[in-house]
Amino acid sequence: MFIDKVIISTHVLVQMKSFYTDVLQFPSRSVDQGFAVVIGESILECHEVSDTSEPFYHFAFNIPSNQFEAAKVWASERVQLAEEDGQTEVYFNRFHSYSFYIVDPAGNIVEFISRQLDAPAREGNFSSKMVLSIGEINVTTPDLFATGQQLIDWGIPAYQQAAIEEGLNFLGAGSSFLLLGKPDRQWLFSHRKATMYPLTIVIDHHKQIKVSVTGQVQLSMLAT
């Protein structure tokens, strides 16, 4: 599975554009209702909300397997790293990966993850150009089990064929995952809890997932 594009909403569009283009220095372009930034081989698109909501999400950026420490130094020179129990990084044994986190102006929990088995190595000084792709995006819904089965039936496997459970579920393969969970689950490296906001995900170039503000999931195939 590969995440081609993620479309999120934001109440601070100007600040978000400045953060991703000026601070983190990702290439960007204008789109209807907002802007898009190039995250390696993926696109993160931000649209301005038309109401008083303050949306936030959790998503992860894949970085090379040998660039974790360099990426962490690079990020810390630009933003404050998020902490959990006094630590600024974590190792996930299940995924053989290292992660650190930052928070952007909209309150999105942004993870930089170095997958030791599924990410290539890259030589040279770390910069935003070394980021490989969007590796994770949350799908928050109260209909956890039905939505999980819907996605599995659509060809998005549960990681290691695990059964859908009440906690956080990883659906996908390789270095790309949907993080399926219920509202009110607290995110690591954050005091914020998972909340439902409009979201669009494009995977494998032609599969589109739309999540509504009520957590309902709509699946469709894009023309190729």
MOBELQUI-V118284 format. One record per backbone hydrogen bond with DSSP energy under -0.5 kcal/mol. CO is the residue of the C=O (numbers start at 1). NH is the residue of the N-H. E is the energy in kcal/mol with one decimal. If there is no record, write none. Layout:
BEGIN
co=CO nh=NH e=E
co=CO nh=NH e=E
END
This chain:
BEGIN
co=2 nh=4 e=-0.8
co=2 nh=204 e=-2.5
co=3 nh=134 e=-0.5
co=4 nh=43 e=-2.1
co=5 nh=202 e=-2.8
co=6 nh=8 e=-0.6
co=6 nh=45 e=-3.1
co=7 nh=200 e=-1.9
co=8 nh=47 e=-2.5
co=10 nh=49 e=-2.2
co=12 nh=16 e=-2.4
co=13 nh=17 e=-2.5
co=14 nh=18 e=-2.1
co=15 nh=19 e=-2.3
co=16 nh=20 e=-2.4
co=17 nh=21 e=-2.2
co=18 nh=22 e=-2.2
co=18 nh=23 e=-1.6
co=19 nh=24 e=-2.5
co=20 nh=26 e=-3.0
co=27 nh=38 e=-2.6
co=29 nh=36 e=-2.8
co=31 nh=34 e=-2.1
co=33 nh=48 e=-2.9
co=34 nh=31 e=-2.0
co=35 nh=46 e=-3.1
co=36 nh=29 e=-2.1
co=37 nh=39 e=-0.7
co=37 nh=44 e=-2.5
co=38 nh=40 e=-0.8
co=39 nh=42 e=-2.2
co=42 nh=39 e=-2.3
co=43 nh=6 e=-2.3
co=43 nh=45 e=-0.6
co=44 nh=37 e=-2.8
co=45 nh=8 e=-2.8
co=46 nh=35 e=-1.8
co=47 nh=10 e=-2.4
co=57 nh=109 e=-2.4
co=58 nh=138 e=-1.9
co=59 nh=111 e=-2.4
co=60 nh=135 e=-2.5
co=60 nh=136 e=-1.2
co=61 nh=113 e=-2.6
co=62 nh=132 e=-2.7
co=62 nh=133 e=-0.8
co=63 nh=115 e=-0.6
co=64 nh=67 e=-1.5
co=67 nh=71 e=-2.7
co=68 nh=72 e=-2.4
co=69 nh=73 e=-2.2
co=70 nh=74 e=-2.5
co=71 nh=75 e=-2.7
co=72 nh=76 e=-2.4
co=73 nh=77 e=-1.3
co=75 nh=78 e=-1.8
co=75 nh=79 e=-2.8
co=84 nh=87 e=-1.8
co=87 nh=84 e=-2.3
co=90 nh=99 e=-2.5
co=91 nh=93 e=-0.8
co=92 nh=95 e=-0.6
co=92 nh=96 e=-1.1
co=92 nh=97 e=-1.6
co=96 nh=116 e=-2.6
co=97 nh=92 e=-3.0
co=98 nh=114 e=-3.1
co=99 nh=90 e=-2.0
co=100 nh=112 e=-3.0
co=101 nh=82 e=-2.8
co=102 nh=110 e=-2.7
co=104 nh=107 e=-2.3
co=108 nh=104 e=-1.6
co=108 nh=110 e=-0.9
co=109 nh=59 e=-1.7
co=109 nh=111 e=-0.6
co=110 nh=102 e=-2.6
co=111 nh=61 e=-3.5
co=111 nh=113 e=-0.6
co=112 nh=100 e=-1.7
co=113 nh=63 e=-2.5
co=113 nh=115 e=-0.7
co=114 nh=98 e=-2.0
co=114 nh=116 e=-0.7
co=115 nh=119 e=-1.4
co=120 nh=65 e=-1.9
co=127 nh=130 e=-2.1
co=128 nh=131 e=-1.2
co=132 nh=41 e=-2.6
co=133 nh=62 e=-2.8
co=133 nh=135 e=-0.6
co=135 nh=177 e=-2.4
co=136 nh=60 e=-2.0
co=137 nh=179 e=-2.4
co=139 nh=141 e=-0.5
co=139 nh=181 e=-1.8
co=142 nh=144 e=-1.3
co=143 nh=147 e=-2.5
co=144 nh=148 e=-2.5
co=145 nh=149 e=-2.2
co=146 nh=150 e=-2.1
co=147 nh=151 e=-2.4
co=148 nh=152 e=-2.3
co=149 nh=153 e=-2.8
co=150 nh=154 e=-0.9
co=151 nh=156 e=-2.3
co=152 nh=155 e=-1.8
co=155 nh=157 e=-0.7
co=157 nh=172 e=-2.8
co=158 nh=161 e=-2.4
co=159 nh=162 e=-1.7
co=169 nh=171 e=-0.6
co=169 nh=180 e=-2.7
co=170 nh=159 e=-3.2
co=171 nh=178 e=-3.2
co=173 nh=176 e=-1.7
co=176 nh=173 e=-1.3
co=177 nh=137 e=-1.2
co=178 nh=171 e=-2.5
co=178 nh=180 e=-0.9
co=179 nh=139 e=-3.0
co=179 nh=181 e=-0.6
co=180 nh=169 e=-2.9
co=181 nh=141 e=-2.2
co=182 nh=185 e=-0.9
co=185 nh=194 e=-3.0
co=187 nh=190 e=-1.0
co=192 nh=187 e=-2.2
co=194 nh=184 e=-3.2
co=195 nh=197 e=-0.5
co=199 nh=211 e=-3.1
co=200 nh=7 e=-3.1
co=201 nh=209 e=-3.1
co=202 nh=4 e=-2.0
co=202 nh=5 e=-1.6
co=203 nh=206 e=-1.2
co=203 nh=207 e=-2.4
co=206 nh=208 e=-0.6
co=206 nh=222 e=-3.4
co=207 nh=203 e=-2.9
co=208 nh=220 e=-2.1
co=209 nh=201 e=-2.7
co=210 nh=218 e=-2.8
co=211 nh=199 e=-2.0
co=212 nh=215 e=-1.9
co=216 nh=212 e=-2.4
co=218 nh=210 e=-2.7
co=220 nh=208 e=-3.1
END
